Amino acid sequence: MTGTDLPTAPARVAAVVLNYRTPELVIDCLETLAPEIDPQRDCIVVVDNQSGDDSAGAIRNAVESAGWKSVQVVESPRNGGFAAGNNYGIAAVDAQAYLLLNSDTLIRPGAVETLWRALQARTDVGLVSPRLEWPDGAPQISTFRFHSPFSELVAGSGTGAVRSLLERWDVPIPVREEAFSPEWTSFAAVMIRAEVLRVAGPLDDGFFMYFEDVDYCRRARRAGWRVWHEPEARVVHLRGGTSSVKAATAARRRRPDYYYASRRRYFRNAYGAAGPVLANLCWTLGRVVSWLRETLGSKPPHTVDRELQDNWTG
């Protein structure tokens, strides 16, 4: 560890920043986060997810040089992925709420306090997320409807007519300027009430990366908690800084195996043993639609490399 000892009494907010070989991003994040943290009530835990390089040392040096007394650096004995790393950080300190942050985030002034006030104002809200945006302030879609077999039909089709017909099941929710309660929200930046973690349990570390956020929001909602989105709180998300999956998807390259393993686990958790098969059947049906459209219209495929195969075998 570095900095002062972790609080023995419950903190108000404990921010957890996960690092895996991204020390420069973490340091940039801390430069914007530290001024938003009240060191008398709050703390920051940086979890090095067994990077296997000099990440932890570089972050410690930056923390000591900057004099960030509220920041602790802890090292996980294994790289169990996003959920496991965050669980490790959450377990390191007792707090009323935990602010989970990707290393590729930058905190706009007032964001932490705005999230905290939103959580306190609504006793039935268990998780609250900020507006995610690009450095120039342009918003990113960060609130969603649950993934379902119908949403897989939409995704497989890549077709506007199918998306319009099944709009109520389409996963992305267009950006809204007002606060509202989505079904789930991105965990690139989210504040979770400690009681939710006690009732619904920790994040499912059976997910290495991807789908752990939608899975956890589903569990929290089943336990009686609402998910809330507060766009007055703003966080820059340098999307893709912690994972190459989005870049691979945009370039239509093959996604890594862990993405499909997480997808399968989500549908099994949400819909039972038959869930992955039902999701795959619907996606494949949608893919038939898009294949016909591409063939007749001489259009390039909208899917990534080997997506049909990996959906079924992942």
C-alpha positions, 0 to 999 in steps of 0.5 A: 500500500501507499498513502495513509492507512485505509479508514478504520471507520466507514468512509462516505465514498470509496472510489475504486480505480482498476488498473491493468497495465494502464498506469498513465491512464490511472494517474490521469484519472487520479489527477481529476478524481483526487480534488473531488474527494474529501479526504476527511470522509472519502478515500480512493483505492487503486487496485493493480490487477496483477499487471505483472509490470511496474504499474503499481510502482509507477502509480505509487510514485505518482501518488507520493509525488502528488501528496494524495493522502486519500489514495491507497494502492493495493495489489490483487494476487491474481488477474481475475478480470473486471469484476474480481478486481473491483470486488478486491477493492471493495473488500479493502475498505468499508464505505457507505457507497463505492464509486467504480471507475475505469482507468480510462475515465476523467472526473468532471468537477462536482461529479462525485458530489452530484452522484452522492446527492442523487443516491441520498435523495432516493432511498430506493436507488441502489446504483447511480451513473453519470453521463459519460462523454468524450473529451470535447463534451459530446455524450456517449450512450451509456444507459441500456435495456437488458440484453434478451433473445429479442435484442439478439434478433435485432443485433443479428439482423443489423437492419433498421426495419427489424430494429424499429419493429423491436424497438422496445427490446433494442439495447441502447437507450438514446442519450437523455438530458434528464435523470431517469431510471434505465434497466442497466448502466455502464460500469465504466463509472457507477456509484453503488450503495453499500447495502446493495452489495450486502443484499445482492452480493458482490459482482459475479467474478465468473465474468472476466470482462463484459456483461458483468454490469448488466448482470449486476444491475439485473440482480440489484433490480431483482433485489428491489433496487432501482438503477438511476442515471444522473446526467448532471454528473459528468465523466469523460470516458476515453472509450477503449483505453482499457480493452481492445474489444470495442476497437476490434468490433468497429474494425469487424475483427474477431472478439476474444474468447472471454467476450463470448464466455461472458455473453453465454454466462449472462444469458444462462444467469438471466434465462436459465440453462436454455438461455444461451441457446435461445439467444443464439437461435434469435441472433442466427435468425437475425443474421439470416435477414442481414445475410439476405440484405447483404447478398441482394444489396451487395453490402458488406457484412455488419458482423465481426469475424466468426461471430456466428461460430463464436456465439455458438461455441464460446 
